Structure formats: C-alpha cells, structure tokens
Amino acid sequence: MATRLSGPAPSSAEPGLREATDDDAWGLIALITACWAEYPGCVVDIAGEFPELQAPGRHFREQNATLWVVPDGAWIGACVGLVPGNGDGKAELVKLYVAPHLRGRGLGASLVRRVERAAAEGGCHEIELWSDTRFLPAHRLYHRLGYTRTGATRELHDLSRSVEYQFRKNL
C-alpha cells in the first residue's frame, strides 16, 4: 500500500491552502465547470464521469492521496491533487485547476511545486500527469516548470471526447 503524501506548509502564493473535505464538493464542481467552460466540447458529468467530486475528501483519503484547495471567499479558487505510486517512486499530479480570475499570479506554478515537494518528501523520484489536448495554457505551464511530453496519449471515451497527453518530470 502506498504512503499518503500530504506535504509541507502552504507558501504565501497559496493563501488559505488546505486539504479538501467533503464539504468542498460543490465548490470544486463549480471551479472545474468554470474552467472547462473555456473549452468547446468539454462536458462536466459529475455522476457519470467524476463521482469522486461528490465526496472529494473521503475519495482522496481512501486512495492514500491528497487534494488541496485554495478558498476564494465562499468558493474554491484553485485545487491540485497528488496520488502516490505503488511503491515505485512515482506519483501523479491530478486536478490542477485555477479559477480564471486568479490566473497569472503564480498560483498554478505554486500548486505544482507543492505537489513536487510533497512527492519528493514521500520518496518519489518522478511525477507524471495527463492533460487534455485542448488545455494549451496548462501545457505551457508544465513546460515552463520542467515537464516533458512523453508522446503517449490516451482516449477517455467520455462525453467530452477527451484525448490526453502524458507529461513527466524527474524530481
């Protein structure tokens, strides 16, 4: 069984950062829906494709994973998750979303670095992530932070007809 990775204290670029609870479900759904609305054809089907968002705290704890959120008033302004590997020294960065009005301030980069620090502290030597081919601004962020596209893709066979690129970074 993988060790749960929770990571260091928040930085000043992550105001109010904390682990997600089940009470964050609607805030996370609103955040992801707002982010996906920027891309034609992206459909958020919570019950069918993202049931974990209905109880995010419990889901991530059961996976020995961590989902962090950055509150924005009564809403969630950003989130990022870390799923540890199965003792193979690898971890996966998941669910990096930043509300449109909070972008351009370094929050996304700070959240990625948080995942990297937590993974390294947990003994991981590599991070991977998958990102929809339509999410070009995210791809630019990943490249700036040292991630490399591996050339692998996967089709999710979902309502959005998603195809994702794989990215990796050695820690």
Protein Blocks (a to p, Z undefined) as FASTA:
>chain_A
ZZddebjaddfklghiacddfklmmmmmmmmmmmmmmpghiacdfklmmmmlmmmmlmmm
mnopacddddehjbcfbdcdddddehnopacdehiacdfklgonommmmmmmmmmmmmmm
nopabdcddddfklmmlmmmmmmnopacehiacdehiakopacddddddZZ
